Each structure stands twice: as C-alpha cells, then as structure tokens.
Amino acid sequence: MSMRRTEKYVVAFRTHVWSEAIEKIFESLVETIDQTHWEIVILADETKARLKTPENFEKVSHTSDLSLFGLPDIPRGQSLWRNGDYAMQPLQHAIVAPVYIILENDTLVRGPEIFSQITHFFDQGGQVVTSKFYPVKKNHWNARTAQGDVLSQPYAQAHVWLWGATQQIADLLLSERKDMLERSDGSDHQWPVDEIFLGSMILKHDLKMLDINTLETVDTSRLDYRPAYSLLDPAIWQGNQLVHPAVTQASIFSKYAAEFGWFLKADSWQFGYGTQVFRSMMLSHLDNSNASVYNAIIRNIYVDHLDAMAFSELARQHGLTYDGQLDPKNLALHKPALSSTSFSYKDDNFSFAEAAVDGNLDVDKYRFGGFASRWEEKPWWQVDLLEMTDISEIKLYHREGFFERTVNLGIAISSDGDSFVTIAELHDIDFEKIPTRRNQSGYAFVKSVAIGPVRTRFVRLTNLADEVVIFNLNQVEIF
C-alpha cells in the first residue's frame, strides 16, 4: 500500500476478525466520531485470512510479520497479541498523520465525549492517550516480561484497549523497541508486554499523557479485563462510556467462562442477585444461550470452592440448564468425591474426582470428558453421600470415545470410608447411547446398574482392568 498524508487525526479500529458483533462495535465508533477532525480506518490483521470489511472505510492491511519495522516475533506466534504497540507501525507506514488512536475490536465507545476530550488534548500539545495508568513494582506479573536490562525502572502500566500517540511519539516507541532488541536475549521474559512497555516509556520520557480513566465526564466503570459485558446489555449503550470487553452474549459463557476460568473471580466470587455474573446469566435468555450457562460456570464454582448446590438451585430456578439436567433425586450431586489419582493437576483441565458429580452431562466436557485418573493399576473413584442412605441404582455416564478403558468395574460400599465391601462386579460393560434433552449434544452414553437396595454412606467404583489404565467417568448418579 502506498503511503498517503492527512492533516486530520486518525483513529484505527484494530481487528483480526469481522463479524456482525464486530461491525456493531465499529458502527458505534463511527457514530461517536466528529469526522471533520478525524479519519476512521480499519486496521486489519490478515495473517490468517482476508477480512470482508465495510467498503466505504479504508482498510490498512498487515500480517503478524513486522520484520519490515525491525520488530521481532516475541513471543513466537503471539507477538501482535502481547505487543499492542506493534500495530502502530503498519498504520504509520500507510498513513502519515499528526495523531493516531488505536481502538481494539472488543472495546465499545459510547457518546461523543471521549473523542471530544481526546481531540482537545492533542490540540493542546498532548502526546499520549491511554487508560488505567499506574506505577508498578518489579514483581508485578507484567514486569516479569522485562527481566534483565531491557527496560529501565521505574515501571508503570498503561492499557491499550484505546490508546494513541502523536507521530513523533510513535516514532520514539519504535526506536525504543529496536534499542531494547539489542539488550534482549529474545525470550518471552526479556520482551516487555505492551502495558508495561507503554507505561514505562511514559515515565521514562515524562510524556504528556491523558488517562481516559481520569475523565469525569466519561464512565469507565466497565473498562477492565474482567468481567465480559454482553452486547445485548442495554446498560453498556447508555451515556458517554468506554466498555471492555464488549462481546456477544454467547461468548461470555462459551469462551470467557468455560475457557478462561476467571469469570467468577471478576465479580468477587459472587453469582447471586445484583452481581454482574447474575446479570449476564439472565441476559442469556435473549439469545437462547441460557441452557448452556450452568455447564459453562460449574467448573469455576468448584475451582473457587463456592457453594455448588446453591448455584444449582439458582440455575434450576432461572432456566440456566438443559431440560431436566439436574435431577434433585440424585444423591451424588455435588457430594464430596475422591479418586486414587487425577490425570491433571491443572484447574482448566478439571479431571478431578468431583467432575463426576458436578451435574454437567456434556459428553465432551472439559479436556478429558470429566473425571480421569492417571495410568495406573486398578484406579478407583468414590463419593461420600454424607450420611447413611438407602441406594438402589447407580447410573454411570461415559465421555464420547475411549470406551475400551471402562469395561470391567467393581462396586463397593462403606459406612466409614476405610473398610469397603464389594457388592457387585460389572464385566464387558456396554454403554448405551441414548437420546436426551439434558445436555448440548442431545445424546449420552449410560450404563444403569440396579443394586440392592443397600444402606451405605460411601460408594467406590474400581476399574478392574488387568493392565494399567485410565479410569474415565463423565458423571455418576446415585438413587
């Protein structure tokens, strides 16, 4: 692309995808901008594919290969994600302008006040715009990417959801990155992420800065990494405010909760009435994603040691599960569970024993489809029903695939959790694929076992394979 010049300030909408939701955020930006002072362009990362963006707006295309500007791919394959300041260089290369602002594709701008204030700031000789600027210590988690002598202290953090600089400062930042490369060993620990880099450069050069969070006429209460805010939420469209992250309703629970595992932490571990988590859950009814909400959050409930039964009751009451998913007659639901081993110690894998009593019947849930032991001889799993109880049926649910691991099982009971008595052995188990409305896929793999009735507190299942084996259980229900 040939370079062009403009006397206007330039705001670039930065994105690597284009969708109906992204376009909605972009259109909000267009609504707020005074185009007598600003030009709007789309800064498109087309590393993976060409983006079909609105034809009436200029697209500045680039890829993750920014070696033209002397910028390294650190961390490898993630340099554009970790180094938001990189995106300034292809923008400058395409357009020569006095000022550049970059807005991330999940940052919603509402009302004219933000860009009115930014315009005035640069008109008065300002140099850098950012948000949530504050000094940080050397042990700050982002500062750990600035080890060695790559970045001089003191450190500060400045966020890049909406940020920008004059042409001169953009040149300065590139020069600093190039100088830094000579001092870095090329590792992730010696290449400062964008927040710590930009913040520390503001301190080092005593730059004239506008922190959006200091604007009294702009609401920044929803500007942070967490929680995510639904584009269906009317609250984020009101007044003058900057919102991040603003995402589709479905992705709040399919991505931000289920994958990242921090959704509840963002709301002080609360999910009840009046919390942002509760509001997001209720909004799920607007796009019919409500049935999947329970399964998206329940792992977080366990990992954060919250009240799983209370959450189940709330989910049942407000239609946040699949039809009949949580059976109130199931004695094992949310009861304490143990196992001989767990395949992974990582929370995001959630192969722990309690995954088999969490009420999630999705056949592909989590990474290992529920509980999974390590490779071992005679692995076992057990549940504590908390009191002596008459039981007459056990339902075993399996993940999709790997049925050869769960062929022969022993069932034992105990009143104290120490001495167990075997009451049944199952051989050549055939898990039946049945239709169900209780999960996302519409089917489940089930083996029902009649036992008794017998009176017990503890129930233990042991894999009786003759060789070392992984013991898989998606879910166990006891009646």
N, C-alpha and C positions, 0 to 999 in steps of 0.2 A: 504494500500500500504506500502510495506517495504521501509525503508529509504535507500538511496544509497548515495555515495560520488563521487564528481568530483573535479578536480583541475581547471577546466575551469570556466569561469564566465557563469552565467545562465540568459537568457532572456526569460521571460514568457509572452506569448500572452494571455491576460485575456479576457474571453468572457463567456456569458451565453446563446448564440445562435450560430448556424452555418448556413451559407447561402452562396450563390455564391458571394455576395458582401463582406462578412466577409472573405471568403477564398482569395479574391483578395487582401485585405489589408494584410492578413497573408503572402501571397506569396511575396508581396513587402518587408516585413520584412526579409524573408528568403534570398531574393536577395541581401540585403544590409549587411548581417552579414558575418563576417570572422569566419567560423566555426572551424578554428584552435584555436581560442581563446574563442569562445562562444558555448554553447549548447542552442538549441531552444526547448522549451516545450510549450504545450498549457495548460493554467491554466483554467480549465473548471468548472464553477459554474453549477452543475447539480441538483440544488434544484428542478426544475420543470420537467426535463426530461434528459435522456442520450443524449449526443451530438455525432453525427456521424462526427468525425474529421479525418483528414488525418492519415492513419495508420502508415506512416513512421516517425511520430513525436510523442514523448512521451506525454501522456495526464496525467496531475495531476488533479484528480477529487476531488471536495469538494462540500459541500452544504452550505446553509446560517447558519447552526447550527455550530458555532465555540466555543461552550462551552468547548470543549476539551482544548482550549488555554486560558480559563478564560475570553473570550470576550463576552460581553452581546449583546443581540438583541435590540440595541437602534439606531435609532427609530425602534419600533417594525415592523418587516416585510420589513424594508428598510436599515438594518444595513450594508449590503455589498455595497449598492449604496452610502450611506452617508460616509462610512468609508473605503476608498480605501486601507488604510494601513492594514486592516484586511486580505486582500488577501495574504499578505506576509507570514502569519503563516502556512497555509496548504502547501505553496510552500517550506518553510524551513523544514517542517515536512517530506516532501517526498524526498528532495534532500539537502544534506549538501554541500555547495559551498562557495567559498570566497566572491562572489559578486552576487547579484540578481538585475535584472531590470524587471519591470513590465510595459507592454505596453497595453493600453486599446484598445478594438476592433474597435473603430471608430477613431483611431489615425494612420495616414499614415506616414510611414518613407520612404523617398526617398534619394538615394545616400548613399555611404559608409562613408561619413564624420562624421555623428553623432556618430556612434558606434566606429569609429576610435578615436574620441576625448574622448568618454566615457572610452574606453579601456585605453588610455594613462592616463586619470585622476585617475582611480583606480590603475593602475600600479605604480603611483607616490604617493600613500598613501591617495587618496581621500576617502571620507566616504559616501557622499550622492549626488545623482543626482536628479534634479527636474527642473521645469521651472516656469517662471514668479514669482520669489521670491521677496517679498517686505514687509516692515513693515506695520502694520495696527493699527488703533486706536480701543479703546474698543467699540466704537459704530458701527464698521464695521458689515455688516449684518452677516458674518460668525462668528464673535466674539460673537454674541448673543447666540451661542450654547455653550459658555464657561462661563456661569454665575456662581456665587458663587466663590468658591476657587478651582475649578477643574483644572485650568490652570494658571500658574504664568505669569505675564506680564514681559517684553513687548511681544506683539503679532506680528506674521508675517504670511504671507500667502505663500504657496508653492503648486503648482498644481501637479496633479498625473496622467496626461494623459500619460506621460512617466516619471517614477521615479524609484529609486532604492537605494540600500544601501549595505554596507558590512554586513557580517553575524553578526558581533559584534553590529553594529548599529541597525540591525533588531531586535536583542535580546533586545537592550535598548528600542526601541519603544514599544515592547510588555510589558516590565516591567513598563514603564510609563503609559500605558493604564491600567494595573492592579492596580497600585497605585491610579490612577485617579478614578477608580471604587469605592474605599473606601471613596472618598470625594464627590461623585456624589449622587444625590437623585434619579437617574435613569430616569430622564425626558430628553426630547429632548434638553432642554435649558441648561442642565449640562452634555452634552456629545459632545465635540468639533468635528466638521466635519473634514474630512481628511486634507483639505487645511490648516486650522488654526492650527490643531494639529501638522502636519509635520513642517510647517513653524516655529511655536513657539518652537518646540523641537530643530530645527537647531540653533535658537538664544540661547536657554537655555544652550545647551551643546557646543556652539561655534564649530559646526561641520564643517569640510572641505567640502565645497559644490561646485558643478558645476551646474550653472543655464544655461540650454540649450539656453535660450534667449540671453545670452551674447556671444555666439559663432559667430564670424564674418563670418565664412565660411558656416554657416547654415542659411537658410531663415526660419524665424519663424513668418513672417508677417501674415500667415494664421493659427496661433496657438492661439486659444481662444475658448470661449464657443459659440460665435456667430460671423458671420452667419455660416450656414452649407455649406459645399462645396461638390459639386457633383463629384462622382467617374467618371462621363463622361467628366469632365472638364480637357482638356489636360494640363492646367496650373499647376495643382497640382501634375503632374507626372514628372515635369522637375527639373533637378538640385538636389542639396542637400537641402532638406527641411523637416520640420515636420508640418503636417496639422491636424487640429482638429476643428470641427468634419467632417470627410470624410464619406459620406453616399450615398445611392442610390439617383438618381435624383428624383424619385417619392416621396421619403420620405421627401424631403425638403419641399414640399408643402402639403403632406398629414399629416405629423407629426410636423415638426419644425415650420411651419407657422400656420396651421389650429389649432393645439392643443395647442401649447405653446404661441402663440400670441405675440412673440417678434421679428419676422423676420425682420420687417422694422426698428425697433429700432436699430438693429445691424448695419444698414447702414445709420445711422444719419437721419432716417425718409425719405430717398430718394429712389425712384424706377425708375428714368429716366435713359437715356443713360449714360453709363460709370460707373454705380453703380454695386456692386456685386449682388444685387437683380435683376437688369435687366439681367445680365449675366446668372444667374440661371434660369430666366424665359425663355430666349432664348434656353438654353440647354435642356429644357423640350421637345423640338421638336425631340430630338434624341431618346427618348424612348416613344414618343407618349403620354406623360402625359400633353401636353400643354393645352388641353381643360379644365383641372381642375384647372389651375393656378389662374384664376380670382376669383373663389369661395374660394380658399384657403387664398387669401390675402385680399379680400374686407373688411372683418370684422376688420382686422388690420388698414386698411385705415380709417375706421370710428372711431375706438377707439383712434387712434393717431391724429384725426382731420386733415387729409390730404385732398387733392383735389380729391374727388371720381370721378368726371366727367373726370378729366384729366387722371386718372388711367383707366377709362372705355375706353376712346379713345385709349390709348396706347394698352390696351388688345385687343380691336377690330382690331387695325391696325396690330398687330403681332400674331394673331391667338391664343389667350390665353383664349378663351371662347368656349363654345359649339356652335354649328351651330345656328345662329340667336338668341342667348341668350339675347343680349342687343338690344332691339328694339328702334331705335332712335326716333320713333314717340311716345313713351311712355312719357307722360307729367309728370308723377310722379317720374320717375327715379332720384334718388339722391336729391329729393326735401326735405326741412325740414319737419320732421314728429314729432307729439306729441301723447301722449296717456294718458288716465286717470291714469293708473299705469303701472308699468313694473314688471313682475314676479320676476326678479332677478336684483340686482344692480351690479352683477359681469360681468366684460367685457367678460370673457371667455364663459359665457352663452349667451350673446348677445340677450336677449329677448326684447331689446329696440324697440321703435316705428320705428326707421329708418331701422330695419332689414326687414321691409316690402317694402322698396323701394330701396334695395341695389343691385337688379339685379340678386341675387342668387336664382335660381328656384329649387335647390335640395330639394326633399320632406322631407329629414331628416336633413336639415342643422342645425348646432349649436345644442345646447342641447334641445331647445324647438321648433324646426322647424320654427324658425322665430320669429316674434313678439308674445308675450304672456303677457296678463295682469295678475294682481293678481285676486284671488277670490273676486268678488265684484258684486254689483248690477249695471246693465246697463253700463258695461265698454265700453269705446269708443277709437277710433283711428282716427287721422286726418292727412292730408297732406296739405302743403302750396305750391301752384303752382307758387307763387311769383308774379304773375300778373293776371289780369282778363283775362280769357281764355274761349273759347267755348269748351265744352266737350259733348260727345255723347255716350260714352261707358266706363264702368268700368269692369275690369277683376279681379276677386278675386281668389287667389291661396291658397290652404289649405295644411297643413302638412299631412303626412300619419297618419291616425288614429285620434281619438278624434273629429270626425265629429259632434257628438251629441252636442258639445259645440257651434257650429256655425250653427244654424237652422233658427233663425229669426233675421234679421238685418234691421236697418233704415239707410237711406242715406240722409244726409243734406248738404246744401251748404251755403257759406257765402262770403261776399265781404271784411269783416274786421276781421274775426276770433273770433268775440264776439257774434254776432247775427246770428243764424243759422236757416234756413228754411228747413223742411223735404220735400224732393221731391219724395221719394219712400220708401216703406216698403217691404221687402222680407220675405216670410214665407215658412216654410218647404223646405229650401234650399237643393238641391241635387247637390253636387259637382261631376261633370262628370270626370271620369278617361279617359284621352286622351293620345295617343302616342305623343311623342315629341322628338326632337333632341336638345332641349335647356337645358337639364340637364343630370346628370350622370345616373339616373335610367332609362331614356327613356320613362317616363310617368309623368303626372302631374294631379292634381285634380283642376278643374277650374269651376267657375261659371261666365258667361258673362252676364252683365246687360246693356241693352240699356236704355239711359236716355236723352231724350231731342231731340235736343241739348239745353243745358242751358249754361249761362255765369256765371262763378264764379272764385274765387281765392282759397278758402278753400273747401275741401271735408272732411266730417266727417262720419264715419261709427260707429254705435252704436249697440251693442249686446242687443237684446230685450228680452232675456230670462226672465222668471218670477221669477227665483231664482238666487242666487249668482252663478257666472260662470266665468271661464277663457275664455278670448277672444283670439282666435288663428288666425293669418293671416301669411301665408308663404310669400306672395307677393301681391302687389296691382299695377295694371297697369291702367292708365287712358288715353283715346284717345279722 
